[in-house]
Amino acid sequence: MTDTSETPANETSTTSGSRMRTVLFQSFGDPSVLAVAEVAVPAPQPGQITIDVEYAGVNFAEVMFRRGQFPVDLPHFPGLEAVGTVRAVGDGVAGFETGDRVAALTLGGGGNAEVVAAGAEHAVRLDGELAGLDGTLAAGALCNVTTALGVLTSAGHLAPGETVVVLAAAGGVGTAAAQLARSLGAARVIGVTSSPAKAEYARGYGYDSVVSYEEIEHEVAERTGGAGADLVLDSVGGAFRSSVTGLLAAFGRHVVFGNAAAEDVTFEGNHPWYTNSSLAGYNLGGVAGRAPALLRAHLERALSEVAKGHVRVDVRVLPLKDVAHAHELLETRASTGKYVLDVRS
Ligand SMILES: NC(=O)c1ccc[n+]([C@@H]2O[C@H](COP(=O)([O-])OP(=O)(O)OC[C@H]3O[C@@H](n4cnc5c(N)ncnc54)[C@H](OP(=O)(O)O)[C@@H]3O)[C@@H](O)[C@H]2O)c1
């Protein structure tokens, strides 16, 4: 194990004397740059709580950070979500006490660690109707189900009776989006994924059909009588992004919220005019900054939907030391559902 005196990037002070294990990377690259290291335990800044983490989700965004697709400072401490108990409460924080069981978005990173600092506005106490929510499911729901909800509603304006197409249908966000689209009243939910095995897996999550990227144009035409889809959820990017407009009904919405292919396309300003379509976007960090109350409402609703069993999250739990394996599975398109790290093992 590497030993370092570095402090997680979102921290400026530490609890003296205490050390903890965390995932970090010191350079950009393949999953081998990920290390589990010992660092100082963070102390909460004003407005923050610190959490003794039990479970921490792994997200595709962290793959992008690790390979340098987004500018993050080095060393970087990955982890955008965590579940555990409140360790300490910072100045100005109301509503949390040491020992409270919580689930939190840790949008500054650092969630893949034994202790993380989180803004209290992004933490939810797992009590009341959330008291029985399994920690692994809560960790699996934080980013993915919240994002799926935001993409479908705030960005996609899904209306009852509409047809929705979900790219990367078998993934963490995809499986949540299909179930939520269904419960929000979509008439048809069509998934797209890259292999027959993933299609078979995704069919268990509320899709009417799941097809390959090559088959989707025909599938949408067939299922909508040639009218097209009202909403396409696109986290994939790459060359496929250019073809999405061809899937849309008149006034259909193309929601862009990721770029797994790490390759973008260019749309002209006249594109929506010429095609009777809308290009919309969703970014969790951006919502946190510009519409924090909306993000909190979506976060609470996401956890509630999972606690009630309305949205099923398929979680595979790995020990903290296997974080590179989780990245590898996500990056090579070998993953289905959600990977969660058991930080204590
Ligand atoms: N904007 C936001 O705030 C926000 C928040 C959360 C997640 N996201 C985005 O939503 C997407 C889903 O996140 P997730 O964590 O649930 O991941 P995921 O969907 O479980 O995994 C990513 C999936 O992207 C697809 N993909 C397409 N082209 C790929 C390529 N060249 N390399 C690797 N994967 C490729 C793969 O599915 P197929 O093999 O089936 O194509 C892969 O399984 C990600 O793109 C993520 O960045 C955005």
The ligand as an SDF file (V2000), in Angstrom:
LIG
                    3D

 48 52  0  0  0  0  0  0  0  0999 V2000
  -24.3950   14.2270  -16.6200 N   0  0  0  0  0  0  0  0  0  0  0  0
  -24.4090   13.7200  -15.4150 C   0  0  0  0  0  0  0  0  0  0  0  0
  -24.5930   14.4280  -14.4150 O   0  0  0  0  0  0  0  0  0  0  0  0
  -24.2250   12.2540  -15.2600 C   0  0  0  0  0  0  0  0  0  0  0  0
  -24.4380   11.6380  -14.0140 C   0  0  0  0  0  0  0  0  0  0  0  0
  -24.3070   10.2410  -13.9230 C   0  0  0  0  0  0  0  0  0  0  0  0
  -23.9080    9.5320  -15.0550 C   0  0  0  0  0  0  0  0  0  0  0  0
  -23.6680   10.2040  -16.2300 N   0  0  0  0  0  0  0  0  0  0  0  0
  -23.2890    9.4780  -17.4380 C   0  0  0  0  0  0  0  0  0  0  0  0
  -24.2580    8.4850  -17.6430 O   0  0  0  0  0  0  0  0  0  0  0  0
  -23.6380    7.3330  -18.2220 C   0  0  0  0  0  0  0  0  0  0  0  0
  -23.9960    6.1330  -17.3980 C   0  0  0  0  0  0  0  0  0  0  0  0
  -23.2620    6.1680  -16.1860 O   0  0  0  0  0  0  0  0  0  0  0  0
  -23.0780    4.8170  -15.3700 P   0  0  0  0  0  0  0  0  0  0  0  0
  -22.1340    5.1180  -14.2600 O   0  0  0  0  0  0  0  0  0  0  0  0
  -24.4020    4.2620  -15.0860 O   0  0  0  0  0  0  0  0  0  0  0  0
  -22.2910    3.9090  -16.4190 O   0  0  0  0  0  0  0  0  0  0  0  0
  -22.8390    2.6330  -17.2180 P   0  0  0  0  0  0  0  0  0  0  0  0
  -23.9800    3.0310  -18.0790 O   0  0  0  0  0  0  0  0  0  0  0  0
  -23.0580    1.5420  -16.2520 O   0  0  0  0  0  0  0  0  0  0  0  0
  -21.6000    2.3000  -18.1220 O   0  0  0  0  0  0  0  0  0  0  0  0
  -21.3150    3.0600  -19.2540 C   0  0  0  0  0  0  0  0  0  0  0  0
  -21.9270    2.4350  -20.4980 C   0  0  0  0  0  0  0  0  0  0  0  0
  -21.7170    3.2870  -21.6040 O   0  0  0  0  0  0  0  0  0  0  0  0
  -21.8090    2.5190  -22.7840 C   0  0  0  0  0  0  0  0  0  0  0  0
  -20.7740    2.8820  -23.7520 N   0  0  0  0  0  0  0  0  0  0  0  0
  -20.9970    3.2910  -25.0050 C   0  0  0  0  0  0  0  0  0  0  0  0
  -19.8510    3.5230  -25.6370 N   0  0  0  0  0  0  0  0  0  0  0  0
  -18.8660    3.2160  -24.7830 C   0  0  0  0  0  0  0  0  0  0  0  0
  -17.4520    3.2190  -24.8850 C   0  0  0  0  0  0  0  0  0  0  0  0
  -16.8150    3.5870  -26.0020 N   0  0  0  0  0  0  0  0  0  0  0  0
  -16.7370    2.8510  -23.8130 N   0  0  0  0  0  0  0  0  0  0  0  0
  -17.3560    2.4870  -22.6690 C   0  0  0  0  0  0  0  0  0  0  0  0
  -18.6930    2.4790  -22.5130 N   0  0  0  0  0  0  0  0  0  0  0  0
  -19.4440    2.8260  -23.5680 C   0  0  0  0  0  0  0  0  0  0  0  0
  -21.6640    1.0600  -22.3750 C   0  0  0  0  0  0  0  0  0  0  0  0
  -22.9460    0.4420  -22.5440 O   0  0  0  0  0  0  0  0  0  0  0  0
  -23.2180   -0.3440  -23.9220 P   0  0  0  0  0  0  0  0  0  0  0  0
  -22.0930   -1.3120  -24.0420 O   0  0  0  0  0  0  0  0  0  0  0  0
  -24.5260   -0.9820  -23.6870 O   0  0  0  0  0  0  0  0  0  0  0  0
  -23.2420    0.6930  -25.0010 O   0  0  0  0  0  0  0  0  0  0  0  0
  -21.2920    1.1220  -20.9160 C   0  0  0  0  0  0  0  0  0  0  0  0
  -21.7690    0.0160  -20.2050 O   0  0  0  0  0  0  0  0  0  0  0  0
  -22.1400    7.6150  -18.2970 C   0  0  0  0  0  0  0  0  0  0  0  0
  -21.8010    8.0320  -19.5930 O   0  0  0  0  0  0  0  0  0  0  0  0
  -21.9650    8.7350  -17.2950 C   0  0  0  0  0  0  0  0  0  0  0  0
  -20.8670    9.5400  -17.5780 O   0  0  0  0  0  0  0  0  0  0  0  0
  -23.8370   11.5340  -16.3420 C   0  0  0  0  0  0  0  0  0  0  0  0
  1  2  1  0
  2  3  2  0
  2  4  1  0
  4  5  1  0
  4 48  2  0
  5  6  2  0
  6  7  1  0
  7  8  2  0
  8  9  1  0
  8 48  1  0
  9 10  1  0
  9 46  1  0
 10 11  1  0
 11 12  1  0
 11 44  1  0
 12 13  1  0
 13 14  1  0
 14 15  2  0
 14 16  1  0
 14 17  1  0
 17 18  1  0
 18 19  2  0
 18 20  1  0
 18 21  1  0
 21 22  1  0
 22 23  1  0
 23 24  1  0
 23 42  1  0
 24 25  1  0
 25 26  1  0
 25 36  1  0
 26 27  1  0
 26 35  1  0
 27 28  2  0
 28 29  1  0
 29 30  1  0
 29 35  2  0
 30 31  1  0
 30 32  2  0
 32 33  1  0
 33 34  2  0
 34 35  1  0
 36 37  1  0
 36 42  1  0
 37 38  1  0
 38 39  2  0
 38 40  1  0
 38 41  1  0
 42 43  1  0
 44 45  1  0
 44 46  1  0
 46 47  1  0
M  CHG  2   8   1  16  -1
M  END
$$$$
